[in-house]
Amino acid sequence: MDGPAMKKKIVGRYIVADPRICHGQPTFRGTRILVADVLEQVASGMAWPSIVEEWRGRITEDAIGEAVRAARETFRAHAQELTV
């Protein structure tokens, strides 16, 4: 059973969504680190080098930047759904 919904999706250089890892939620490639968790750290004001250190170097500042850009693009793409 390997239909289109069951395949790994490459979101970017650092981000993937694989139904076999973390229920398909976007993670950083080669890890089980959820993109949403790192974005929460960014949103809380945590410095990017501190985020990299907290995850023991398993993600990079470039990966964080990709996540922030992806979040921005997703927000822009769906912003009209938020307007009244």
C-alpha positions in Angstrom: 0.0 0.0 0.0 2.2 2.8 -1.3 0.0 5.5 -2.8 0.8 9.1 -3.3 -0.2 10.0 0.3 2.2 7.3 1.6 5.4 8.6 0.0 8.2 10.6 1.5 8.0 14.3 0.5 11.1 16.4 0.1 10.1 19.8 1.3 13.5 21.4 0.9 17.2 20.7 1.3 16.9 20.1 5.0 13.2 19.3 5.5 11.2 16.1 4.7 7.8 14.7 5.5 7.9 10.9 5.7 4.8 9.0 6.8 7.1 6.5 8.5 8.8 9.2 10.7 6.8 11.2 13.3 3.5 10.4 11.6 4.5 12.3 8.5 5.0 15.6 10.2 7.8 17.7 8.7 11.2 16.9 10.3 14.8 17.8 9.6 16.3 15.3 7.2 18.0 12.4 9.0 16.5 13.2 12.3 13.2 13.0 14.2 13.4 16.7 15.1 10.1 18.3 14.3 10.3 21.5 12.3 7.4 22.8 14.4 9.4 22.4 17.6 12.3 24.4 16.2 10.0 27.1 14.9 8.6 27.3 18.4 12.1 27.9 19.7 12.6 30.6 17.1 9.3 32.2 17.9 10.2 32.3 21.6 13.3 34.3 20.8 15.9 31.7 21.3 19.1 32.4 19.5 19.8 30.2 16.5 23.2 29.1 17.8 21.5 28.0 21.0 18.9 26.0 19.1 21.7 24.2 17.2 23.5 23.5 20.5 20.3 22.3 22.2 19.8 19.8 19.4 23.5 18.8 19.7 24.4 20.0 16.2 21.9 17.6 14.5 20.5 20.7 12.7 22.3 23.7 11.4 21.5 27.4 11.2 20.9 26.9 7.5 18.3 24.3 8.3 16.6 26.7 10.7 16.6 29.4 8.0 14.9 27.0 5.6 12.3 26.2 8.2 11.6 29.9 8.8 11.4 30.6 5.0 9.0 27.6 4.5 6.8 28.9 7.4 6.7 32.3 5.8 5.8 31.0 2.4 3.1 28.8 3.9 1.7 31.7 5.9 1.7 33.9 2.8 0.0 31.1 0.7 -2.8 30.7 3.3 -3.1 34.3 4.6 -6.4 34.9 2.7 -8.0 32.2 4.8 -7.3 34.3 7.9 -9.0 37.4 6.6 -12.7 38.1 7.4 
